[in-house]
Amino acid sequence: MKNSKASIASEVEKTMRLADEMAPLEVNPLFRVRLLQRIEQEPEGRTQSLDFRLAFIALLVIINLGSTVLTLQTKKQQATTLSSEVLENQSYDYTTQEFAYYDQTNENQTP
């Protein structure tokens, strides 16, 4: 554990020394002027296409959220429908003559 911490510390020191030894970058004095000229020459169509992309993405997100909400509501309705169907089927099963054992035994017996 101590060896790994020591090796990490030595690597950090090496990296910091390299950063200190690096010469500062020299920039062409006309770089800023050329950059501003290029920005002015850019067509404004790019910003408009970006606005359309952003609007399209927002529309897709809204559609996806709406479809998710509708799906969840449909599943809730189906779950309540299924539970009521199960209850109806179960009550029907116990009221049919096929499962009325006591009635069948009473008919077979003679008094």
C-alpha positions in Angstrom: 0.0 0.0 0.0 2.8 2.4 0.9 4.7 1.5 -2.3 1.7 2.4 -4.4 1.2 5.7 -2.7 4.9 6.5 -3.0 4.8 5.6 -6.7 1.7 7.7 -7.2 3.3 10.7 -5.4 6.5 10.3 -7.5 4.5 10.3 -10.8 2.6 13.4 -9.7 5.8 15.1 -8.9 7.3 14.2 -12.4 4.1 15.5 -14.1 4.2 18.8 -12.2 7.9 19.3 -13.0 7.2 18.7 -16.7 4.3 21.2 -16.6 6.7 23.8 -14.9 9.4 23.2 -17.5 7.1 23.6 -20.5 7.7 26.8 -22.5 4.8 29.1 -22.8 3.0 29.0 -26.1 3.5 31.8 -28.5 0.5 33.0 -30.5 0.6 34.8 -33.8 -0.4 38.5 -33.1 -2.8 38.4 -36.0 -4.6 35.3 -34.7 -7.4 37.2 -32.9 -8.0 39.5 -35.9 -8.2 36.5 -38.3 -10.5 34.7 -35.9 -12.9 37.6 -35.7 -12.9 38.0 -39.5 -13.8 34.4 -39.9 -16.6 34.6 -37.4 -18.0 37.6 -39.3 -17.8 35.8 -42.6 -19.7 32.7 -41.3 -23.2 32.5 -42.7 -26.0 32.9 -40.2 -27.7 29.8 -41.6 -25.9 27.7 -39.1 -27.5 29.3 -36.1 -31.0 28.9 -37.7 -30.4 25.3 -38.5 -29.3 24.8 -34.9 -32.6 26.4 -33.7 -34.6 24.0 -36.0 -32.6 21.0 -34.6 -33.2 22.1 -31.1 -36.9 22.5 -31.8 -37.1 19.1 -33.5 -35.3 17.5 -30.5 -37.7 19.1 -28.1 -40.7 17.9 -30.2 -39.4 14.4 -30.2 -38.9 14.5 -26.4 -42.5 15.7 -25.9 -43.8 13.0 -28.2 -41.9 10.3 -26.4 -43.1 11.5 -23.0 -46.7 11.7 -24.2 -46.5 8.1 -25.6 -45.0 6.9 -22.3 -47.8 8.5 -20.3 -50.4 7.0 -22.6 -48.8 3.5 -22.4 -48.7 3.7 -18.6 -52.4 4.7 -18.4 -53.4 1.9 -20.8 -51.6 -0.6 -18.7 -53.3 0.6 -15.5 -56.7 0.3 -17.2 -55.8 -3.2 -18.5 -54.7 -4.2 -15.0 -58.0 -3.1 -13.5 -59.9 -4.8 -16.3 -58.0 -8.0 -15.9 -58.6 -8.1 -12.1 -62.4 -7.6 -12.6 -62.4 -10.3 -15.3 -60.7 -12.7 -13.0 -63.3 -12.0 -10.3 -66.1 -12.5 -12.7 -64.7 -15.7 -14.1 -64.1 -17.1 -10.6 -67.6 -16.3 -9.4 -69.0 -17.8 -12.6 -67.0 -21.0 -12.0 -68.5 -21.5 -8.6 -72.1 -20.8 -9.7 -72.3 -23.2 -12.6 -73.9 -26.6 -12.3 -70.6 -28.4 -13.0 -69.2 -27.4 -9.7 -72.4 -27.7 -7.7 -71.4 -30.9 -6.0 -73.9 -30.7 -3.2 -76.8 -30.3 -5.5 -75.8 -33.3 -7.6 -75.5 -35.6 -4.6 -78.9 -34.5 -3.4 -80.5 -35.5 -6.7 -79.0 -38.9 -6.7 -80.2 -39.8 -3.3 -83.8 -41.1 -2.9 -85.7 -40.3 0.3 
